[in-house]
Structures are given as C-alpha cells and as structure tokens.
Amino acid sequence: MIKLDPSKPLMPLDIFLLICFYADSCTICKCLRGCKEWNDVLNDHDEHLWRMKVKPFSPDCCLPTRMHGEKWKDIYAIYNIWSRPLVIKSVAYFEVPTIGPQSELPSSLGHVLDNHVLTYRLVAGFIAAKEDGKDILLSRKCVTAKDRVVYILKGELWSTTLHGRKFGPDVQIACPRLGPETRLDPAIRSDTYPVAGSDMVKFRRLDDDAIEAVVNERLSEEGHLCGTIYAMNSYDENLMRASLSLIRVPENFPLDTFKTSGESDGEPGTAIPHGEQISRIDHIDDSLNAVALNENLLAYRTWSGDSVHPIVFLRIHDQSEYATLLLNDMEDNLVLHLLMTRFHVIVVCGAGRAVYVHELASMKRLHTFSLSKLLDKPSNVDWVDVTMDENGLLFGMEDGRLVFLDLHHQKANIYCRMVPCQQEALWLMYRESQIKGGRTVSLEDRVVCKVLREPLVTI
C-alpha cells in the first residue's frame, strides 16, 4: 500500500491548472467538490484560469465587462447555464401579493434557523399602470439595483431603497428642463441610468443620482443603455423609418474640475460633460424593440421586401459588420424583440410563438421554444428583459402577466394578479437567500406588488 504525504501535492500547480483549462464544466465542478485544497486553488486563480476559459466564448475573443464584485468564475457559470440543453421541468402559476408603500417583503420562512442569515436582493422591477385606456399593464419604466429601484410615474422621477426586508420612503428626484414627456430608459450592467426628455438625455449615477453626462438630441423616441454605450432611436414620420445613434457615456468624469458661468443640474457653475456620438445608422426598422446591444456588439432588424428578415450585428468600436442572422418565413418569424446578453442573443418572433437563443461567438442556435405552450391562455409578448444576474429571462405579456424563465433551475413561473390593482403599483422581483457560514444554502425568487401611493378616499 502506497502511503501519501499530505504535506506534498499530488502534482505541480501549473499542471493541475492546465488540466482544468482543457476540462469541461462538469469535470471542473467535480474538482471543486473533490477536496478543500482543489476548491481553494480553483477559486484563488480567477484571473489565470477562469478568465482564459471565458475568452473563447466571447465575440471576437473580447472579454465581457464585469460588474462590481463579479468574478470570471461567475461569468463562466452564466455561460454554461445558457449553453446547456433547455428542458422546462415545471410550470407554476403564482398570485402576486400586494404590500403597502413602506411595508416589508414577504418571507417564505416563519423564523430564521440557527446560524442562518436571510438576505434580500432586488432582481427586477416594473411599473404597473393603465396606458391608453387599457387595463393595468407592466412596463419597463424602472432601473433596478440590488437594493434600490428608480422609476417614472406620471412624468416624475422617484426612487425607493430596500433596507433588509423593509422599504424606505419614496423619494422624488428633481428633473428640471426635461419637460412633461420625461421617461426612464432601460439600463443593464451600468453604474448610471438614462432619464430622457423631448430634446435631452441625462445620465445619473445609481448610487447618488448625480448627473454623469448629458446628450442633446431632438426627436429622441426611446433608448437603451448597456455599460457605457447608449443606443438612441429617432423616428421620422415622413420616411416611416428610424435612425439609431450610438452614444458613449463618459466614465468617472471629475465634475469638480470643470467650471462654467452657467448653471447646471449639479452645483451652480459646474459643467456637465456631453456624451460622445460614436455613429449614426439611418433607415433601420421602426422600433427599438428590434434593437439590442451589449458592450461589444450592436444588433438591429433591417427592412426587407421579401420573406427574409435579416438581423445585422455590428462591432461597436469601429461599426464593422460582425455577422448577419437570417430568419426565413417572415409571417411566422417576424422579429418583434431582440435582447443581447454578454454571450447570447434572444430573438422573439411571432408575438412569442417562437423564441430563439443564439450564441454570439459562433451564431449557432442553441434553443428554440414557444411561450404559447407555457401559458394556459394565449397572449402576445409586450417586452423581454434579462435578470441582473443573467440567470433568467423575463417576458411582459400584453394581458399584464409576467413570465419568468429560470434558466438555472429550468422552470417557468407565471405571475399574475387575480384581483387587478386599480392604482399605479411597482412589481418587484426579489431573491431571498439563506446564508450559513458564508455559503448560500437555499434561495427563492419571489414577486411582490408594492402600492406606490395610498389610495385616495372619495367621500
């Protein structure tokens, strides 16, 4: 019997890391659970191992942007969740509970177990309000951070903060010179959020709402921010076509070092930097729903008179063409919504009858599924979004329901209100986690309907 010396490793460290580099994800997961020494080695070499494993799956081998505190190991795990075969194991329906303006989040546990800590983190937020005389609809007029949500209600900008399980008071944020058509555009993987008016877009920091940059642009219809790149759509009624402008938002601009004699929305006499226009694309299709971007690529639907409806992908740094995706049979595969993550593009066609997921590095189709088969009652897709951790897809349906496709656990949750709320409300998806010894024991995604204002009593 061979006796091993526990003080000496079985193999040199560089050989072990080289083996892990060429191993698949399942093998590495087994190594992580093999012993404490292997687990520590794999977690401590984030830059050497996990960064290099992420690079081949990135478009043009350009590494994606990491959020604060995010490791390359976490990004590699996200890629594998999206790339494995998609099998919906369960479909569940939930009624969304209603809480007051400053109430606590509902907990799934009656009490906290010994040595367990409960944490709560916001995942996504949506405004539920009546629009154009229709019933209560969900709209993406929110920007969500892990403990804060900013939203637009009746042309005014508001925010609320989550402290543990309890919400703080709703605070109004002043937005002068934007006009009554103020809107809040979607933002992902960014430290700022765009607040737009009829002829100006202001980028505010999520942590303190300070103005980071300003873009002066007329006829701006809607926009989308990813990292520091802002795609802004302008619509020409005469041509029935839209133009797309790409704006780069300055990062960490030292506002206190630039002074002017005029006044800004910050301190009097402080100059606000202007975003730099990268390029302008004319005569794209007529909706920003069919435009998507991440930190490296821009995708947009182009107009075609035949049965082919191409989606063009451009590199943002030089606007060169990266790829073209063709979908045949325009009647069934009319592209209504596009969404890009760091590694994949999601194409929603035919009002949700077909949803395609393609890998950006190879443009290979990975998944095809139909939302119509998940729902008990058919409904069209109004918008599509991704959760902050990129572990799930969110579909807002025209009948006011929210469909959450949990890619990690391969299940679908459909959220609805049995009794429609008759006033504006905020739908919040949050994650409740049990932590023991710094390790997540269990977690659960939940949705709650937070009433924004106390109802008026009519006598």
N, C-alpha and C positions, 0 to 999 in steps of 0.2 A: 504494500500500500504506500502510495506516494504522499508524503506529508508536505503541505504547502506552508510557506512562511507568510503569515497575514500582513507583515510589515512591508513586503515586497509586492509590487503589482504584477499581474499575470503577463502583461505586455506593455511595451512603451506607450506613453500617452499619445504621441503623434500617430502611431499605428492604429490605435483604438479610434481616434477621431477620423482618420482616413477611411476606416471601415464603415463608420457611421455615416460619412458623407455619401457613400455609394449605396447605403442601405435604404430600403423603402420605409415609409412612415410606420407601418405595423411593426417592423423589426426594431425601429428606434423606440417606439412606445414600450416594447418588451424590455429593451435595455434600461429605460428609465425606471421600470419596476423591478429590475433584476437585483440591484443592491444599492445601498446608500452611496457607496463610492462612485458607481457609474452615474447615478442620478445627479450627484454634485458636479461631476465632470461635465456632463451634458448641459447642465444649467449654467455653469460658470463660463462656458466657451460660446457665448451667444454670438459674438462678432465673428469668430473663426469658423464655427460650424453652421449655425442656423442662417446666418447672413448669406453664406455661399449656397445653401440649399434653396433659398428663396430666389436668388438671382436668375436661374434658368427659366423660372416660370413667369418672369416679368417681361412685358413687351419691350423688345429691343434690349433686353437684359438691364433695363433701367430700374434700379431698386425703388420700391414704393416708399411713400412718406410714412414715417412712424408717428403715432400720437404720443403725447407725454406719458412716460412710464411703460410704453409698449415695447416688448422685446421682439427680436426676429423670430424667436421660437413661437410666439403668439401668432405672428403673421403667417408662418408656415402652417400652423394648425388651422387657421382660417382657410387657406388654400385647399388643404386636404378635405375639409368639411364640404366645400363646394364641389370638389372633383370626384368624390366617391359616388357610387350609384344612388340615385334618389328614389327611395321607396317610402311612400307615405304610410306609416304604420297605423295611424289613428287620426280620426277627425272628431273634434269635440266642439260643442256649442256652449257659450257662456253668456250669461246676462251680466251686463256691466253695472256694478253698484254705483250709487250716487253719494258723494260726500259734500259737505259744506265748504265755503270759501277757505276756511282755516282749519279744516278737520285733519285727522290722522289717516294715514294709509291703512287699509285693512290688512291684517296679518293672518296667515294661514295657520299659525300656531297659537294656542291659548297661552302658553308660557314658554320661557326660554330654558332649555335643558342646561344642566351643569356644564361649565367650561365651554358653552356655546355662545357665540355673539351673532346677533342678527344685523345685517346691513341692508340698506335700501338704496337703489340706484335707478335714476330715470333712464329709460331706454329710448322713448319716442313720445311725441306729443302732437295733438291735432285739435283744431278748433271745430266744435260742432255748433253750427248756426244755420239759420234759414237764409237761403240765397235765391234771388229771383223768384220769390213766391213759392219755392219748392219746400218740401219737407226738410227736416233737420239733416244736413249733410256734413260729412267730415272733410275738412280741408287742411292742407299743409301750410298753415299760417303761423307756424311755431318753429323755433330753433331750440333744440334741447341739449343741455349739457348734463353731466352725471348728477348734479344736484340743483339745477336751475333750468327754468324754461322761460323763454321770451316769446310773446305772442302779440298779434294785432287784433284789436277788437274795435269795430266801428271807426276805423281810421286813426286810432290811438295805440301807442306802443306801451305794453305793460310787461312786467316780469314778476315771477314769484320764485322763492327759494325753498328747497326741501332741507329741513334740519332733522336728521334721523328719520322719523316717520311723520313728523308734523310739518305742515306748510306755514311759511311766514305770510305776512300780509301782501296783497297785490300792490305793486308799486308802479306808478306811471312814470315813463321816461319821456322827457321833453324832446320833441322833434320839430323845431321851427323850420320854416321855409320849405317844407315838403308838400304842403297842401293837403286837401281832404282825401286825395287818392293814395294815401300812404299805404304801402304794402311791405310785407316781410318775405323775402325770397329764401328758398331752401339753402342750407349750408351744411356740408359734411366735411369732416376732418379738417376743420378750420378753427382758428382762435378768434375769428371775427364773424359777424353776421351782417348781411346787407339789408338796409332799410331804404326803400326807393320811393320817389315821388314822381311827379309828372316830368321833371327835367333834371333830376339829380338823384344820385345813389350815394348814400353814406355808409361806410363800413365801420361798425362799432366793435370794440373788444368785448368778448364774452364775460371777462372777469370783472370789469368796472364800467362798461358801456361807454368808454371814451371813444371819440372819433379817431379812427386809424387812417382813413383816406376818404377822398371824395371823387366821384366821377360825374362830370356834367354831360348829360346825354338826353336829348329830346326824343320823343316818340318811343321811349323805352317801355315795352309791354310787360315783360317778365324776365327774370334772370335766375341763375343758378350759380352758387359758389362752391368750389371744391379746393380746399387748401388755400392757395393764394391766387387761383385763377377764377375769374368771374365771366360767365357767358351771359350776354345780354341780348335779348331779342327785340327787334323793332319791326313793326308791321306797316306795310304800305297798302292802303285800301285800294289805290288805283291799280296796282300791279297784282293784287291778291297773292303777294309773296312776302316773305320776311327776310330781314338781313340780320346777321349774327355778328356781334362784336365780342372779341376776347380781350379782357382787361386783366392786367397783373396788379394785384394789390401790394403796395409796399409793406415790408415786414419790419417791425421794431423801429418805426420811424421816430427819431428823437424830437418830439414836438416842442420841447422847451428850448431848442437851439435855433428855431426859426421864428422871427417876429415880423409882423406887418402892422401897418397903422390901422387896418380894418379890424372888424370883429368877426370871430368865428363862433362855432358852437362849443368850443372849448373855453379856455381862458381868454379874456379880451386881449386882442393883439397877437394871438398865436396863429401861425399859418398852418393850414391843413394840407398835407400832400395830396396830389392828384394821382389817380391810378394811371398806369401806362397802357395804352391800347396796343396790343400785340398785332392783331389783324382784324379784318372785316370781311365776312363772307356774305355775298349777296345772292338773292333768289334761292334761298333754301325753302323747304316746305313750310307750311303756315302755322306751325305750332311748336313751342319749346318742349312740349311733352315728348316730341320725337328728336330731341337733342340731349346728349349726355356727355359728361366729361369726367375724367379723373386728373391726377396731377400730370400725366404724360400724354394723354390722348383725348381727342375730341371726336365724337360721333354724331352724325346728323342724317336724317332721312332726306333724300333728294326726290324731286318730282320726275315721274316718267309717264309717258303716254301709253305705254304698252303694259303687259302683265307683270313686268319686272319692276320691283320697288327697291332700289339699291340703298344701302346704308354705307356711307363713306366715313372712314376713320382717318384722321389727320394727326400728325405729330404736332404737339403744341409749340415746341421750341423753334421749329422752322416751317411749320404748316405744310410739310411734305406728306404725300399720301402714304399711309401705313397699310391699309387693306380696304377691300370693298366686300360687303356681305350682301348676297343676293337671296331674296325670298320670292319664289315663284307663286303664281296664282294670287293676284292682288286682292281678289274679292274675299278670300278666306284668310289671307296673310297680310292684310293692310296693317302696317306698323303704326300702332297708336301711341305706344310709350316705349321709351328707351331709358335704361339705367345702367351705369357702369360702377363696378367696384374696382378695387386695385388690380384684380386678376381676371374678372369676368364681365361680360355684357349680358344684360337681361332684355329680351325683346318681347313685348306684349302685343299680340296680334288679335284681330277679330274680336275686340271687346273682351278679351280674356279667354276666348275659345282655345287659343294656343299660346303658350309661354315657352320661349326658347332661352336656354342658357348656353353661351359660347365662351370658351377660354380665349382670352385676348392674345396670349403668346402664340398660339397655333391656329386660332379662329375655328377650332374644332367644336362641333356641337356636343355638349355633354348631357343636357337634359331637355326633355320635351314633356310638358304636362298641360292639363286643361283645368282652369279654375271652375268651369261649369260642372265638372264631375265631382268637385269637392262640396259644392253648395246644394242645399236642398231646394232653394228657389233661385232661378237664373237671374243674374244681374250683370250689368256692364262694369268694367273697371274704370274708375274715375282718375286714379293716380296710383303710382307704385313707388315704394321707397325701401330703403335698407336700414336695419337697426344700426346703432352706433358701433356695436362690436362686430358687425357684418356676419353675424351668425343666423340671420333670418331675414325674410322678405315680408314686406307689409303691403297689402293691397286695399285701397279705399274703394268701396263699391258704391254705385250710384244710389242704392237703397239705404245708405247710411251704415252698412255693416263694415267691420274691419276684419280682414283675413290675415292671420299671422302664420306664415310658413316657417316653422322651426327646422332649419336645416341640420342643426346639431343633433337633435333628438328625432328628426324625421317624423314630424307630426304637424297637423294643421289645426289651429284654433280659430274659430269664428266667433267674434264678439258682436253683440247687438243689444239694444235696449228694448225690452218687452213693452215698456211704457215710455214713449218718446218724451224727451225733455223739452219743455216749452220755452226755454230760455237758453241764451248762449252758455256753453259749457266747454270745459277743457278735458279731452280724453287723454289720459296719461298711461303709458305702458311703463311699468317699473319691474325691477328684478329684486326679489327677496332672497337673500343668501344666508346660509348658516355657516359660520366660520368657527373652526376648532383648531387651536394650535397653529394659526396662520394658514390652514388648509380649508378649502371650501368643501363642506360635507354634502350639502344639497342646495339647490336653488330652484326657484319657480318664477315664471313670468306671469304677471297679473296686469289687468287693465281696470282703471277706475275713471268715473266721470265726475270731475270736480266742477261744481257750480261756481261761476265767476263772480256773480253779483247776487246779493239777496233779492228775492222776488219782490216786486212792488205790490203792495196791498191796496186794492181799489175798494173804496167804500161807496 
